[in-house]
């Protein structure tokens, strides 16, 4: 059996694992990354870089290196009722510069940039086609892992094992950390199509158990995401493209010509949704990050971004652990203490949005639309929602009085005052 030694071993080269590996490499820390896929991802995946994700890429020196022909800056997001009525417009330009926009990339562009940068770092080894099999424990703490690399069994001795292997984490299971894994009954059919005319602003439609989003991407491409029941993707495909185009046109008649540009099911994919809650993210010699620790519903617009912020926070802590030769759960807990408040807030907020946005209840839908209309005329509350989506807030956007104001039940004497700042 091959035996390797390193400072840090990361299981999973996804949004969190890849960022962690690169951040550690830039600090000169020896790292091995295991990725069970045979190579970089190539599937259809819409990616919106929120401001906090842009900041991470900037810290890594990659934000301005992303290819211009694969990215699109979007400022305005219009929330509309099914049928076309605009309810509210959110403008990222209200945020403080320099990250006062959303950046939409073509599939996997940012991820590939991170992976390519890792390949150029001497202190990191990225092993594709390698699957985690078990943890190694010495004197009551995690001291490494075993893996299968192709047909070879490999042992990796490490000071810290990082589980960045997704919602169904094998590392979490091996650590015996219980997880509340909730799979939502709805997921999203994703499509990327070429628009017959350029689209510069995003639209998001809500109705009776109906969500359809349209985000402009590089060139004339547009991402669409359409809420469907989990397990119904094959049934939707069996009904044919015309039926799907007709359903979309009923939601937004003004985009009928755009929907006709969907000509092949290969332009689509299905994205399931789930949430993970765990009582702890750390153990002696091990840490969980990203979806392995805290997957969340995409309504928060922060799942991948939170994994990236996890990675940067942990990368700041690990050098001190190495210097002190302390990899105990107590020392690693600093990472969780820093990160958990924002994650918990976003998970709760996303679940509230599932109730209101996915609803078939006409009373709840009426309240939802009323809140959107209130936000459209209330700069203070609208900014709080925007800064939360942007990943700039660590506390809930609304207190009890704010909720009553958003529902139109109380006047807001500060409606025109925007308090710029993540925690305000």
N, C-alpha and C positions, 0 to 999 in steps of 0.2 A: 504494500500500500504506500502511495506517495504521501509524504508529510511536508507541509509548508508551514512557515511561521510568518506572522504579520502583526501589526498593531491592531488593526480593525478589520473585521470581515463583515461585509454587508450582503445580506440575502435579498436579491431583487434589484434590478437596475431600472426601475420605473421612475416616476416623477420625484419621489423622495430619495430613493437609493442612489440614483445617478447624481443628483445635486450634492448629496453628502459626500460621495466619492470624490467629486471634483473639488469641493470646498476643502476637504482634507488633503487632497493632493497639492493644492496651492499653499498649504501649510507644511508640506514636506512629510506628511504622516503616511507611513506604509499601509496600504489598504488593498484588500482583495474583494472584488465584487462578483457574486455568483448570479447568473441569470439563466433560467431554464430555457428561454427561447433561443433558437439557433442564431439569431442576429437581431439587429435593431428592428423596432416595430415598423410595420408597413401598412397596417389596416387603416380604415377610414375612422378618423377621430377628429371632431371639431375641437379647436383649442382656442379659448379666449384667455389671454394673459391679462389678469387684473393688475391694478397698480402695485400691489404688494409682490406679485410674481415678477413684474417688470423690475422692481427694485432688486430682487434676488439675482436675476440675470445680469443686471448692471453691476452688482457686487462681484459677480463671477467674471466680468469683462465680456459678456456675450450679447447683451441687449442690442447694442449697435452693430454687432457682427451678424445679426440675423439677415438673411438675404432679403433685399427690398422687394423683389418680385414674388416673395412668398408671405408677405405680411401686409396687413391693412389696418390703419388707425381708424377707430370708430369713436365718435363722441356722443351722439344722441341715440337713445333707446326709447322708442315709443311703445307704450303699453296700450292695447286696444281691446275693445270687446269684439267677440266673434261677429262678423258682418262689416267691421271697418271703423266703428266709432272710436276716436282716440280718447283715452281716459287720462293719461299722464305721460309726460316726457321727462326723462332724466338725462342730464347733460354732464358728462364726465369733465367738461371744461370748467365746471364749478370747483373741481378739486384743486388743491395746491400743486403747482408744477414741481418737478418735471414729469410726474407720472399722472397727468390729468387727461388720460384717454384710456380706452380699452384697445388692446392689440389683438386682432384676429389673425391667426396663422393658418397656412395650409397644413394638412395632416402631418403631425409629428415633427414639424420643422424645429421647434425649440428643443424638443427631446433629442433629436439627431445632433443638434449643435452641442448639447451637453455631452453626449456620448462621444462625439468626435474629439472634443476637448480632452476628455478622459484618456482617450487613446494616445494623446500626445504627452501625457504625464508619466514620468519614469517611476514615480512612487506608487502607482496604481496598476493593478492587473485586473482586467475585465474578462471574466470567463463566461462565454456564451455556452449554451448546451450543457449547463451544470445545474443539478438539482440537489437541494438540501435534503439530507436523510436523517440526521440526528445531532443532538448537542453533545459536547464533551464536558463533563464536570470533574473538577478537581477540588478537594477540600471544601466541598459545599457550594462552589461557585462555578458559573459557566466559564470554560477555558478554551472554547473553540467549537468546532463542528466537524461532522463528516459529510461528504457529498459524493455524488456520482457525476463524473465528468466524462461524458461519452460512455465508454465501457469500463473506465477506470474508477476505482474507489480512492477518494482523496481525503486526507485528514488536514484540517487547517487549525493550527494553534493560534489563538488570538487573545488579546487582552479584553476586547469587547466584541460581542456579536450583536449586530443590528438587524432586526427583522423589518424589512421594508418590502415584504412579499404579499401585500394586498389583504383584502377583507377576509379571505379564507386562509390566513397566515399559518404555515406549518411551524414557523419558529414560535409563534404565540402558543400553539398547541403543545409544542415540546417543552415550553416553559411552564405549562400547566396554569396559564393565566386564563380564567374563564372569560367568555365574550358573549354579550347580548347581540346576536347578529339578526337584524331585521331586514327581510327582503320586501321592498314595497310592491304592491300589486300592479303598479304601472311603471313602465320604462319608456324609452324614447327610440323611435325610428329616426335615424340620422340620415341625411342626404346631402350631397354636395353637387351642385348643378351650375351650368353656365347661364348667366342671365342674358336675355336678349338686349337689355339696356342696363347701363351701370347703376348699381344701388349703393348709396353712400351711408344710409342710416339704417339702424336695426329696428325691427318690429317684433312685438311679442303679443300674441293674441290669447285671450282667456275667455272661456265660456262654460257651458254645462259639460263637465268632465272633458273639457277640450283645452289643449294647449298647443299652439303652433308658434315657433320662433323662426325668425329669418335674420341671419347675420351676414353682412357683406364681407367677403374675403378678397384675397389678392386677385388682380385682374378683374374679370367680370363674374367671378365665382361667388356663389352664395351658399352658406350652410343653412339647412333647415332641420329643425328637430320637432317631432310630432309625437305627442303622448299617446301610447297605446298600451293595452293590457299586457303584462308580462306573459309570455307564452303564446302571444297572438301574431307574432311576426310572420310565421309561415302562412297563417290564415289570411293576413292582409295581402301577402304576395299572391296567394291563390285567387283573390278577388280581382287581381289585375291592376296595371298602372292607371287605366282610365278611372277606375273607382277611387283610387287614392287621389288623383288629380281633381276629381269632382269634389271630394270631401274637403280638400284644401281650398278650392275655389269658393266653396260655400262659406269658408271662414274668412277669406280675404279675396273678394271678387276682383279687386284692382290688380291682383298679381296672377291672373289666369295665364298670361303669356309666359311668365316665369315658371309656373308649374308644368307647363307643356314641355319644358326643357328636360324634365325627368323622362328619360327614354329607356332606361335599363335598370334592373334591380341591382346590378353591380355598383350603381351609384349610391346604394343605401347600405345601412348596417343597423343592428339593434344594440342599444346600450341599456343593460339592466341597472337598477338602482337599489342601493342598500345602505344600511347604517350599522356601524359597529360601536359598541360601548364596552369598555373594559375597566375593572377596578384599579388597575395599575398599568403603567407602560414600561416599568423597569424591573429588573432582578439583578442579583449580584453577577456582574459581568455581561449583562444583556440589556438591550433597549428595543422598544417597538416604535416605529414612526409611521406617519401617513395612514393609509387605510388599514394597516395591520392593527393600529391603535384606535382609530377613530373615523372610519368611513362615514360619509354624510350624504344626504340627498343633494343632487345637483342644483336644487332651488337656491342653495346658499351661494352658488357660483364660486365656491372656494375650495372644493375638495382637493384638487391638484395643487392649488396655491398653498394650502395649509401644509401639505406634505413637503413642499419646497421650503417653507419657513421653518418647519420642524428640522429639516436637514441643516439649515444655516445655524439655527440655535444650538443644535447638538454639536456641530463642527466648532463652535466657539467654546463649548465646555470640554470636549475630549482632550485637547492639548493639556489642560490643567490636570485632568485625571491621569494622563500619562506621566506628567512631571511629578505628581504626588504618588504615583504608583497605587492609586486608589480607584478601583472600578466597582465599588460596592453600590448596592441599590440606593443607599443613603446619599452617596455623592452624585449618582446619575439622576436622582430624583429632582435635582435642581432644574433639569431639562423639563420634566413633566410639570413642575410647579410653575414654570414660566409659561408654558404653552397651553396647559389645560383650560384656563379660564376662557380664552378666545374660542377654542375648539368647542367647548361645552355650549357657549352662547350661540355659535353658528349652527350646531346640531339642533338645538332647541328651536331656533328661528326657522331653519329649513323645515322642520316637522310642522310648525305652525303654518308655513306657507303651503305645505301639502294639503292641510285641512281646507284652507281657503281657496287655493288656486285649482286644486284638482276636484273640487266639489261638484256634486250633482244636485245639491240642496239649493233651491232658489232663494231662500232667505239668506243663507251664508254667501251666495254669489252676489246678492244685492249689497250686502255689507262690504264685500271685497271691492266691488266697483265703486262704492261710495268712498272707501278709503283711498283708492287710486285718484279719484277726482279731487279729494281733499289735498292729497300730496301735490297735485298739479298746481294748486294755488298757494301752497304753504312751503316756502323756501327752507324754513328751519327743519321741518320734518323730512322733507324730500332729501335734504343734504345728509341727514342722519341715515336714511336708507342707503343712499349712494355710498357714503363712506364705509358703511358696513359691508356692502357688496364688494367694494374696492379692497377690503381687508385691512382698513385703517383703524377700525374700532375694536376695542377689547371688551367693551361693556354693551349691554343690549341697547338698540337704538331708541326704544320707546319705554318710558315708565308708564304707570297706570294713567296719570293725567294725559300723557301724550297719546295713549290709546283712545281715550275718550275724545280728545281733540281730532285725532285722525278719523274717527267714526262720525265726526260732525256733531257730537253731542255737547261739546264745550267750545267756546271761542278760544283762539290762541293769540294772546296779545303780542307774542314775539314771532309771529308767522313770517315776518320779512327779515329776520335776523339769522344769518348763517354763522354758527360758531365753528370756525375751521379748527380741526384738531381731532385726532383719532379717538380720544376718550371722552369727548364732550357730548 
